[in-house]
Amino acid sequence: MARSKSHYQRRTISFDLESFNKVVRQIEQRAKSGVEIDPETFYPPVKKHRGKSRDLPMVDLALRASLDEYLRCRLSKGEKPKPSSPLFITQKGGPYSPNTLQEHMALMLRNWAGIEKASSHSGRRSLITNVIHKQRKSVKIAQKIAGHVNPSTTIIYEEPPKTFLRRHW
């Protein structure tokens, strides 16, 4: 099976004039004091999803402990991640491509969970549907969890599952 060769690189960086001048002054000060300059230190953060935050609290203690351990392991190997660094990295140390993540997710769902026709989107769809139907939360809460900008995207998940319809009709 052929693997995806996708490699994503940031091609442009946008600064407002005030931020650009601030960065130039910082570089000048460091250069004058003889400090080695790493250009990546000065890049602005990447903005995604129209500037909307997708941060959600991690309340599951086991998940938090696992992520803490994973990060401690990475740091113990001398890695110096930046806020823009990927959370999960490949064996080569770079970010996963979207295609590779989809392949891994499909394999886990099939091989570990025994779900034959699962896709990388199955878990996301199940979560959002569960929040709306089983937990009886509002579409607004599901929208926040999903990171949808437009509520009409989330309303699609409000459609009752086929199993529900079979049982009740």
C-alpha positions as CSV (number, residue, x, y, z in Angstrom):
1,M,0.0,0.0,0.0
2,A,1.5,3.3,-1.1
3,R,1.9,6.0,1.6
4,S,1.0,9.6,1.1
5,K,4.0,11.9,0.4
6,S,2.2,15.1,1.5
7,H,4.4,17.6,3.2
8,Y,2.9,20.8,4.5
9,Q,5.0,23.9,4.9
10,R,4.1,27.4,5.9
11,R,4.6,29.5,2.8
12,T,3.7,33.0,4.0
13,I,3.8,34.9,7.2
14,S,1.7,38.0,7.9
15,F,2.7,40.8,10.2
16,D,1.0,44.1,11.0
17,L,3.5,47.0,10.7
18,E,3.8,47.5,14.5
19,S,4.5,43.8,15.1
20,F,7.0,43.7,12.3
21,N,8.9,46.7,13.8
22,K,8.9,45.1,17.2
23,V,10.4,41.9,15.8
24,V,13.1,43.9,14.0
25,R,14.0,45.7,17.2
26,Q,14.2,42.4,19.1
27,I,16.5,40.9,16.5
28,E,18.7,44.1,16.5
29,Q,19.0,43.9,20.3
30,R,20.0,40.2,20.2
31,A,22.5,40.7,17.4
32,K,24.1,43.6,19.2
33,S,24.5,41.5,22.4
34,G,26.0,38.6,20.4
35,V,23.1,36.1,21.0
36,E,22.6,33.5,18.3
37,I,19.5,34.2,16.4
38,D,17.0,31.5,15.4
39,P,14.5,33.1,12.9
40,E,11.7,30.6,13.9
41,T,11.6,32.2,17.4
42,F,10.1,35.3,15.9
43,Y,7.4,33.8,13.7
44,P,3.8,34.8,14.7
45,P,1.5,32.0,15.7
46,V,-0.5,30.3,13.0
47,K,-4.2,31.3,13.1
48,K,-6.8,28.8,12.1
49,H,-10.6,28.6,12.2
50,R,-11.0,32.3,11.6
51,G,-9.4,33.2,14.9
52,K,-11.9,31.2,16.9
53,S,-10.5,29.2,19.8
54,R,-11.1,25.5,19.8
55,D,-9.7,24.9,23.3
56,L,-11.8,22.7,25.5
57,P,-11.1,21.7,29.1
58,M,-9.5,18.3,29.5
59,V,-11.5,16.9,32.4
60,D,-10.5,13.2,31.9
61,L,-7.7,12.7,34.4
62,A,-6.4,9.5,32.7
63,L,-6.1,11.4,29.4
64,R,-4.3,14.3,31.0
65,A,-1.9,12.0,32.8
66,S,-1.1,10.1,29.6
67,L,-0.5,13.4,27.7
68,D,1.7,14.7,30.6
69,E,3.8,11.5,30.4
70,Y,4.0,11.6,26.6
71,L,5.3,15.2,26.8
72,R,7.7,14.4,29.6
73,C,9.1,11.6,27.5
74,R,9.6,14.0,24.5
75,L,11.2,16.7,26.7
76,S,13.6,14.1,28.3
77,K,15.0,13.4,24.8
78,G,16.1,17.0,24.6
79,E,13.3,18.3,22.4
80,K,12.5,22.0,22.7
81,P,9.0,22.3,21.4
82,K,7.5,25.7,20.5
83,P,3.8,26.6,21.0
84,S,3.4,26.0,17.2
85,S,5.0,22.5,17.4
86,P,2.7,19.5,16.6
87,L,1.5,17.6,19.7
88,F,2.1,14.2,18.0
89,I,5.1,13.6,15.8
90,T,6.1,10.9,13.4
91,Q,9.2,8.7,13.9
92,K,11.1,11.2,11.8
93,G,10.2,14.0,14.2
94,G,7.8,15.9,11.9
95,P,4.1,16.5,11.9
96,Y,1.7,13.8,10.7
97,S,0.0,14.6,7.3
98,P,-3.8,14.6,7.4
99,N,-3.8,11.5,5.1
100,T,-1.5,9.5,7.5
101,L,-3.7,10.5,10.5
102,Q,-6.8,9.3,8.6
103,E,-5.0,6.0,7.8
104,H,-4.0,5.4,11.4
105,M,-7.4,6.2,12.8
106,A,-9.1,3.9,10.3
107,L,-6.7,1.1,11.3
108,M,-7.3,1.6,15.0
109,L,-11.0,1.6,14.6
110,R,-11.0,-1.6,12.5
111,N,-8.2,-3.6,14.3
112,W,-8.7,-2.5,17.9
113,A,-12.4,-1.6,18.1
114,G,-13.6,-4.1,15.5
115,I,-15.6,-1.5,13.6
116,E,-15.4,-2.6,9.9
117,K,-16.7,0.4,8.0
118,A,-15.3,3.1,10.3
119,S,-13.6,6.2,9.0
120,S,-11.5,8.9,10.6
121,H,-14.6,11.0,10.9
122,S,-16.6,8.2,12.7
123,G,-15.5,9.1,16.2
124,R,-16.1,12.8,15.7
125,R,-19.6,12.1,14.3
126,S,-20.3,9.7,17.2
127,L,-19.2,12.3,19.8
128,I,-21.3,15.1,18.4
129,T,-24.3,12.9,18.0
130,N,-23.9,11.6,21.5
131,V,-23.6,15.1,23.0
132,I,-26.9,16.1,21.3
133,H,-29.0,12.9,21.7
134,K,-27.7,10.9,24.7
135,Q,-26.4,13.7,26.8
136,R,-29.2,16.0,25.7
137,K,-27.0,19.0,25.4
138,S,-27.8,22.0,23.2
139,V,-26.7,22.2,19.6
140,K,-24.7,25.3,20.8
141,I,-22.6,23.2,23.1
142,A,-22.1,20.6,20.4
143,Q,-21.1,23.4,18.0
144,K,-18.4,24.6,20.5
145,I,-17.0,21.1,20.9
146,A,-16.9,20.5,17.2
147,G,-15.3,23.9,16.5
148,H,-17.9,24.7,13.9
149,V,-18.2,28.4,13.1
150,N,-21.7,28.1,11.6
151,P,-24.4,26.4,13.7
152,S,-26.0,25.0,10.5
153,T,-23.0,22.7,10.2
154,T,-23.7,21.3,13.6
155,I,-27.5,20.9,13.1
156,I,-26.8,18.1,10.6
157,Y,-25.8,16.0,13.6
158,E,-29.2,16.7,15.2
159,E,-30.8,14.3,12.8
160,P,-32.0,11.3,14.9
161,P,-29.8,8.1,14.3
162,K,-31.4,5.4,12.2
163,T,-31.5,3.0,15.2
164,F,-33.5,5.5,17.2
165,L,-36.0,5.9,14.3
166,R,-36.4,2.1,13.9
167,R,-37.1,1.7,17.7
168,H,-39.6,4.5,18.0
169,W,-41.5,4.4,14.7
